[in-house]
Amino acid sequence: MEKSVSEKVLKNLNRVEGQVRGIAKMVEEDRYCIDVVTQIEAARAALARIESDLLRQHLGHCVHRAMNSKNASEQEKVIEELVGVFRR
């Protein structure tokens, strides 16, 4: 993974970590349930954006490299990885 991509991912993961700590504090403070649910959804959306960025980077780099290679087993490996991701 490129350094700039990993730095961005780590920055965003740290932000989500802060969101989750905030959610835990809301629960401890017995905050209104819908407010807690709203914050959980925001954290989930942030994780989905991080996942999307990582998949985009993987497709643009690793999958692209494998598909341009003459190595059929490497090509099959990345295809199976992607199928596994989308199957979950």
Rosetta constraint file for C-alpha pairs under 8 A:
AtomPair CA 1 CA 5 HARMONIC 6.64 0.50
AtomPair CA 1 CA 6 HARMONIC 6.39 0.50
AtomPair CA 1 CA 57 HARMONIC 7.89 0.50
AtomPair CA 2 CA 6 HARMONIC 6.22 0.50
AtomPair CA 3 CA 7 HARMONIC 6.04 0.50
AtomPair CA 4 CA 8 HARMONIC 6.20 0.50
AtomPair CA 5 CA 9 HARMONIC 6.12 0.50
AtomPair CA 5 CA 57 HARMONIC 7.89 0.50
AtomPair CA 6 CA 10 HARMONIC 6.02 0.50
AtomPair CA 7 CA 11 HARMONIC 6.08 0.50
AtomPair CA 8 CA 12 HARMONIC 6.18 0.50
AtomPair CA 9 CA 13 HARMONIC 6.01 0.50
AtomPair CA 9 CA 50 HARMONIC 6.45 0.50
AtomPair CA 9 CA 54 HARMONIC 7.89 0.50
AtomPair CA 10 CA 14 HARMONIC 6.05 0.50
AtomPair CA 11 CA 15 HARMONIC 6.37 0.50
AtomPair CA 12 CA 16 HARMONIC 6.33 0.50
AtomPair CA 12 CA 46 HARMONIC 7.85 0.50
AtomPair CA 12 CA 50 HARMONIC 7.10 0.50
AtomPair CA 13 CA 17 HARMONIC 6.07 0.50
AtomPair CA 13 CA 47 HARMONIC 7.61 0.50
AtomPair CA 13 CA 50 HARMONIC 7.74 0.50
AtomPair CA 14 CA 18 HARMONIC 6.29 0.50
AtomPair CA 15 CA 19 HARMONIC 6.34 0.50
AtomPair CA 16 CA 20 HARMONIC 6.18 0.50
AtomPair CA 16 CA 43 HARMONIC 5.90 0.50
AtomPair CA 16 CA 46 HARMONIC 6.77 0.50
AtomPair CA 16 CA 47 HARMONIC 7.24 0.50
AtomPair CA 17 CA 21 HARMONIC 6.28 0.50
AtomPair CA 18 CA 22 HARMONIC 6.17 0.50
AtomPair CA 19 CA 23 HARMONIC 6.21 0.50
AtomPair CA 19 CA 39 HARMONIC 7.59 0.50
AtomPair CA 19 CA 43 HARMONIC 6.38 0.50
AtomPair CA 20 CA 24 HARMONIC 6.24 0.50
AtomPair CA 20 CA 40 HARMONIC 7.59 0.50
AtomPair CA 20 CA 43 HARMONIC 7.00 0.50
AtomPair CA 21 CA 25 HARMONIC 6.29 0.50
AtomPair CA 22 CA 26 HARMONIC 6.22 0.50
AtomPair CA 23 CA 27 HARMONIC 6.34 0.50
AtomPair CA 23 CA 36 HARMONIC 6.30 0.50
AtomPair CA 23 CA 39 HARMONIC 6.57 0.50
AtomPair CA 23 CA 40 HARMONIC 7.05 0.50
AtomPair CA 24 CA 28 HARMONIC 6.23 0.50
AtomPair CA 25 CA 29 HARMONIC 6.09 0.50
AtomPair CA 26 CA 30 HARMONIC 6.21 0.50
AtomPair CA 26 CA 31 HARMONIC 5.31 0.50
AtomPair CA 26 CA 36 HARMONIC 6.63 0.50
AtomPair CA 27 CA 31 HARMONIC 5.96 0.50
AtomPair CA 27 CA 36 HARMONIC 7.17 0.50
AtomPair CA 31 CA 35 HARMONIC 7.09 0.50
AtomPair CA 31 CA 36 HARMONIC 6.95 0.50
AtomPair CA 32 CA 36 HARMONIC 6.60 0.50
AtomPair CA 33 CA 37 HARMONIC 6.17 0.50
AtomPair CA 34 CA 38 HARMONIC 5.99 0.50
AtomPair CA 35 CA 39 HARMONIC 6.37 0.50
AtomPair CA 36 CA 40 HARMONIC 6.23 0.50
AtomPair CA 37 CA 41 HARMONIC 6.21 0.50
AtomPair CA 38 CA 42 HARMONIC 6.32 0.50
AtomPair CA 39 CA 43 HARMONIC 6.27 0.50
AtomPair CA 40 CA 44 HARMONIC 6.16 0.50
AtomPair CA 41 CA 45 HARMONIC 6.09 0.50
AtomPair CA 42 CA 46 HARMONIC 6.22 0.50
AtomPair CA 43 CA 47 HARMONIC 6.28 0.50
AtomPair CA 44 CA 48 HARMONIC 6.23 0.50
AtomPair CA 45 CA 49 HARMONIC 6.31 0.50
AtomPair CA 46 CA 50 HARMONIC 6.39 0.50
AtomPair CA 47 CA 51 HARMONIC 6.11 0.50
AtomPair CA 48 CA 52 HARMONIC 6.09 0.50
AtomPair CA 49 CA 53 HARMONIC 6.19 0.50
AtomPair CA 50 CA 54 HARMONIC 6.24 0.50
AtomPair CA 51 CA 55 HARMONIC 6.15 0.50
AtomPair CA 52 CA 56 HARMONIC 6.07 0.50
AtomPair CA 53 CA 57 HARMONIC 6.20 0.50
AtomPair CA 54 CA 58 HARMONIC 6.07 0.50
AtomPair CA 55 CA 59 HARMONIC 6.05 0.50
AtomPair CA 56 CA 60 HARMONIC 6.04 0.50
AtomPair CA 57 CA 61 HARMONIC 6.00 0.50
AtomPair CA 57 CA 62 HARMONIC 7.93 0.50
AtomPair CA 58 CA 62 HARMONIC 5.20 0.50
AtomPair CA 58 CA 63 HARMONIC 6.28 0.50
AtomPair CA 59 CA 63 HARMONIC 4.77 0.50
AtomPair CA 59 CA 64 HARMONIC 6.07 0.50
AtomPair CA 60 CA 64 HARMONIC 5.55 0.50
AtomPair CA 61 CA 65 HARMONIC 5.98 0.50
AtomPair CA 62 CA 66 HARMONIC 6.20 0.50
AtomPair CA 62 CA 78 HARMONIC 7.91 0.50
AtomPair CA 63 CA 67 HARMONIC 6.05 0.50
AtomPair CA 63 CA 75 HARMONIC 7.70 0.50
AtomPair CA 63 CA 78 HARMONIC 6.10 0.50
AtomPair CA 63 CA 79 HARMONIC 7.98 0.50
AtomPair CA 64 CA 68 HARMONIC 6.20 0.50
AtomPair CA 65 CA 69 HARMONIC 6.26 0.50
AtomPair CA 66 CA 71 HARMONIC 7.29 0.50
AtomPair CA 66 CA 74 HARMONIC 5.92 0.50
AtomPair CA 66 CA 75 HARMONIC 5.17 0.50
AtomPair CA 66 CA 78 HARMONIC 7.20 0.50
AtomPair CA 67 CA 75 HARMONIC 5.60 0.50
AtomPair CA 69 CA 75 HARMONIC 7.73 0.50
AtomPair CA 71 CA 75 HARMONIC 6.37 0.50
AtomPair CA 72 CA 76 HARMONIC 6.12 0.50
AtomPair CA 73 CA 77 HARMONIC 6.05 0.50
AtomPair CA 74 CA 78 HARMONIC 6.42 0.50
AtomPair CA 75 CA 79 HARMONIC 6.30 0.50
AtomPair CA 76 CA 80 HARMONIC 6.12 0.50
AtomPair CA 77 CA 81 HARMONIC 6.20 0.50
AtomPair CA 78 CA 82 HARMONIC 6.24 0.50
AtomPair CA 79 CA 83 HARMONIC 6.19 0.50
AtomPair CA 80 CA 84 HARMONIC 6.02 0.50
AtomPair CA 81 CA 85 HARMONIC 6.30 0.50
AtomPair CA 82 CA 86 HARMONIC 6.27 0.50
AtomPair CA 83 CA 87 HARMONIC 5.94 0.50
AtomPair CA 84 CA 88 HARMONIC 6.57 0.50
